[in-house]
């Protein structure tokens, strides 16, 4: 902003006497300095400035004294600009780091949420697989039980047939009076 003000307040050089031109230049520098907020060097109290400036030297009539005063004004102006720039850069750096830190926190939270959702999905898949495998195992157990029952029934049926056959043969041997040729391991 100070540069825009400087361009508006700049005087067009006219053919003036050297002393008048220096006075106008000094007046212009003073105005610029006041616009930049450095009025303390001229004895003007500014409410925006916090640091107390040393008392300005009294300007006496010589051009050398004016040059010294002008140099002091320039120096004070330059220092105030440097201070303002430094504060601005520090604020920019702080804001930039805060923005990056908040972006990192947001990234971290989104990644955590994605991983938690993935974990939940995997747990649900494992639960469904566990239920499916449990159901399959129950079905296999039921199938094995059914086959065992069928085999037991077949064995019982075979035993019943063998017992019936043995009773029939015993009845036949009794009726005929013959003895069986093959003893079933009794003797």
C-alpha positions, 0 to 999 in steps of 0.5 A: 500500500505504501507504494501506491501512496508514494506514486500518488504523492510523487511531485513532478519535477519542475524548474524550481530553485534548488532550495525550493526543490529540496524543501518540497522533497523534504515535505514529500518525504515527511508526508510519505513517512507519516502515511507509512506510520513513522510520525514519531521521528517528527514528534507526532505520536501515533497510536498504532506504533508500540515501540517508543522512538528516540526524540528527534534532533532539532532541525536547524537551518542548514542544508546539511542538517536537513540532509541528516534529518532526511536520512534519519527519516529514511532510516526510520521509514526503512526500519518500520517497513522492515519490521512490518515485512518481518511481522507479515512474513512471520504471520504468513509462515505461521498461517502456512504451517497451521494450514499444513498441520490441519491438512495433515490431521484431516488426512490422518483422520480420513485414513484412520476412518478408511482403515477402520471401515475396511477392518469392519468390513473384513470382520463382517466378511469373517463373521459371514464366512464363519457362519457359512462354515459353521452351517457347512460343518453342521450339514456335514455332521448331519450327513455323517449322522444320517449315513451312520444311521443308514449303516446301522440300519443296514447292519441291523437288517443284515443281522436280522437276516443272518439270525433268521437264516440261522434259525431257518437252517437250524429248523431244517437241520432239526427236521432232517436230523443232520448236523451242520457241516461247518461249525461256526467256530464253537468247537 
